[in-house]
Amino acid sequence: MKALIQRVSYASVRVDQAIIGSIDKGVLVFLGIEKKDDQAVSKRLLHKVLNYRIFSDTSGHMNHNVIEVAGELLVISQFTLAASTTKGLRPSFSSAMQPAEAGRLYDHFVEQAKQRCKVSSGIFGAHMQIESCNDGPVTFLLSA
């Protein structure tokens, strides 16, 4: 399981031109789920996302996590993060989890996150448009 996280000033997700989720200051999470993932992996990655120190303290050092700054999460399913790009010029998605199982694990991740902070999310498997203002820019690829 991989999470591409971005520190944002705001972010929103649209489906069929309607905004279905938005956040102010917080973390935009693109979540890629692989065949080998399960709820234990999801729990470890969520812990890392929520506790990763990407927000600045008064000295300008990244010493605060999203919870400490009362930030929000916007979680977006992103199966392309599970792609293998080592061979050729076309990504291989053979390591991506099948959609039905991945959808359940995505929902589990979102529900667990909601127990810790304010969370908005996209719709698993939907074609979405994401708008965000990356603050920094600050972007990290986390794995569990």
N, C-alpha and C positions, 0 to 999 in steps of 0.2 A: 504494500500500500504506500502510495506517495501522496504528499500534499505540497503543492506549489502555493506558498503563502506570500501575500503582499500586504505591507502596511499601507492602509488607505485613509484618505480624508473622508471619502464617501465611495459607495459602490451600489450598483443596482443591477437587477436582472429582469429582462423582458422575455415574455413568451407571447407570440402572436401580437406583438406591438403593445402589450399591456405589462406594466411593471407589476411583477408578482413578489418582489422582495427588494429591500434596500436597507443600507446601514449608513451611519455616519462614521465617525472615527472608529477604526477597528482593523480587522484582518479579513481579507478576501482569500478564501481557501478553495483552490481547485483540487479535487480529490480524485485520484486514480486508483482503481481497485484491481488487484491482480488475482490470478487463480489460487495462489497459495494463501491468500488472506482469510482471516476469520475475525470473530469478535474480540479475541485477545489482542490481535494486531491492531484492530481499530481502536481499542482502549489505549494502547501504548502510543499510537500516533496522535490521538486526541489529547492525551496528556502533554505531549511535546508541543502541539499547536497552541494549547492554552497557556503553557508555561514558558514558551520560547521568548526570550527577552529581546524584543525588537522595537520597543518604545523608549524614547530618550528620557533620562532624568534631567535635573536642573543643570547638570554639567555638560549635557549633550551626549552622554554615554548611553548605550543601549542596555539599560538595567531594569526595565519594567516589562511585564507581560501584559497581554490584552485584558486580563481580569483586573490587574492592579490599576490600570488606567480607565476602568469602567468602559472598555471598548466593546464592540459588537463583532459577530462573525457573519459573513455571507458565505455559505457553503454551496459549491457548484460541482456537479459530477463532471468528470473530465477523463473519459476512458483513454484518450490519446496519451495520457501520462504513462500508461502501461505499455506503450509501444517500444519495440526494439528498433533502433535506428543505426545499428552497427554495420549492416550489410545493405549495399545497393542504395537506390534513391527512392524507395517506397517503404514506408513504415510497416512493420509486421505487428499485428495485434494478437498473436498467438498466446501471449502471456496474460492478456486481459481476461477477467472473470466473465462468465456468461451473464447476460443482462438481468435475468430474473434473480439470480443469486446476488449479483452485485447491487441491484436495487435494494434488496433487503439489508445488505451491509451498509449501504449509503444511508438508508433511513435510520439504522441503528446509530451510526456516527452522529447524525443530526440530532436525534432524540437525546443521546448522551450529552452532547454539547449544550442543549437547551437546559440541562440541569445545572449548568455552571455559569452561563452568561446569556445575553440576548442574542438570538440567532435567527437569521433569515436564510432561505435556501431556494435553489432553483428546483426544477422538476426533473427527476432522473429520466434520462433518455430523450428529453425534449430538445428541440433546436432552440437555443437561447442566444440572446444578445446581452453582453455584459458591458456595463459602463463603469469606469472607476477612475479615481484620481490617486495614483500611486504616490505615496508620501515619502520622498527621499531622492530617488526611488529606493525602496527596500524590498527585496524579493529573495526568498530562500526556498530550496527544494528539500523537503524533509522526507525521510523514510523511517519506517518502523520495522 
